[in-house]
């Protein structure tokens, strides 16, 4: 980012602390906060990865795509494109045991924040 002329601010010890600082700076300066996974435009942009997968994998028998689940935006974006074009392909989310928010959200039937064990 620095090389491209951006200002880089490193803050906090984890995502939550950095996110809180981003929110604070956004409110103080009037700058726009673009969330890394809960933004519809970011999710739509990540859908281009689904496009690239299908464009580059020439095997029409592809049956599943495995995708890392963090905040869920990457999986949502890829799945949005892939399921529209190839509804037969299964989307399988994979998450770390110590950051299993998606698993817990599905178990509880509602969205939960990242749970650290």
Beta strands, then each sheet from edge to edge (+ up, - down):
strand 1: 64-68
strand 2: 90-94
sheet 1: 1+ 2+
end
